[in-house]
Amino acid sequence: MKNKAAMIHKEAEEKRAMVEAKKGEELLKAEEMAAKYRATGHSPKKVMGCFGA
C-alpha cells in the first residue's frame, strides 16, 4: 500500500514539475515578445479580439 501511495505521489510531483516548466517557457516567450515590441516601438496589431479597431 505504501509503494502505491509513493508511486502516485511521485507521478503527481512529475506532472507538477512539467506544468511548472511549461509555465516558465510561456512566460519567457511572452517576455521575449514584449522586448521585441519595445525595441521596435510598435504594438501588436491584435491585442484583444473583442476590442477590434
Buried (B, 14 or more C-beta within 10 A) or exposed (E): EEEEEEEEEEEEEEEEEEEEEEEEEEEEEEEEEEEEEEEEEEEEEEEEEEEEE
